Amino acid sequence: MSAANVARTVLVVAFAASRSPAVRAAIKAAPSLLSDARKAKAIETTRRTAYTAGVLAGRLMARGKP
């Protein structure tokens, strides 16, 4: 299976799941289900992941420069 087919399949499944009433209810309820410590951990993890992705993108872009 090519990468394009995999990406398209993931996109279709994600879109279908996002339209599900159960998934929408879970997303709405998620903030009230997390403790403050878990919220802080989730925020820190998201920031660290975004930073790492930025560093990786910078390295990859630097390699492509002449």
C-alpha positions in Angstrom: 0.0 0.0 0.0 1.5 3.3 -1.0 2.0 6.2 1.4 -0.7 8.2 -0.4 -3.3 5.4 0.1 -2.4 5.1 3.8 -2.7 8.9 4.3 -6.0 8.9 2.5 -7.3 6.0 4.6 -6.2 7.7 7.8 -7.9 10.9 6.8 -11.2 9.2 5.9 -11.2 7.2 9.2 -10.4 10.3 11.2 -13.1 12.3 9.5 -15.7 9.5 10.1 -14.7 9.2 13.7 -15.0 13.0 14.2 -18.6 12.9 13.0 -19.5 10.2 15.6 -21.7 11.5 18.4 -19.9 9.4 20.9 -16.5 10.8 19.9 -17.9 14.4 20.0 -19.2 13.8 23.5 -15.9 12.3 24.7 -14.0 15.3 23.3 -16.4 17.8 25.0 -16.1 15.9 28.3 -12.3 15.4 28.3 -11.3 18.7 29.9 -13.5 18.0 32.9 -12.2 14.5 33.3 -8.6 15.5 33.7 -7.0 16.5 36.9 -4.9 19.7 37.1 -1.7 17.6 37.2 -2.6 15.7 34.1 -3.6 18.9 32.3 -0.2 20.4 33.1 1.6 17.2 32.0 -0.4 17.2 28.7 0.5 20.8 28.0 4.2 20.2 28.8 4.2 17.1 26.5 2.5 19.0 23.7 5.0 21.9 24.0 8.0 19.5 24.0 6.7 17.6 21.0 6.1 20.8 19.1 9.6 22.0 19.9 11.1 18.7 18.9 9.2 18.8 15.6 10.4 22.3 14.9 14.0 21.4 15.6 13.7 18.3 13.3 12.1 20.4 10.6 14.9 23.0 10.9 17.5 20.3 10.5 15.8 18.8 7.5 15.4 22.2 5.8 19.0 23.0 6.5 20.2 19.9 4.7 18.3 20.9 1.6 20.0 24.3 1.3 22.8 24.6 -1.3 
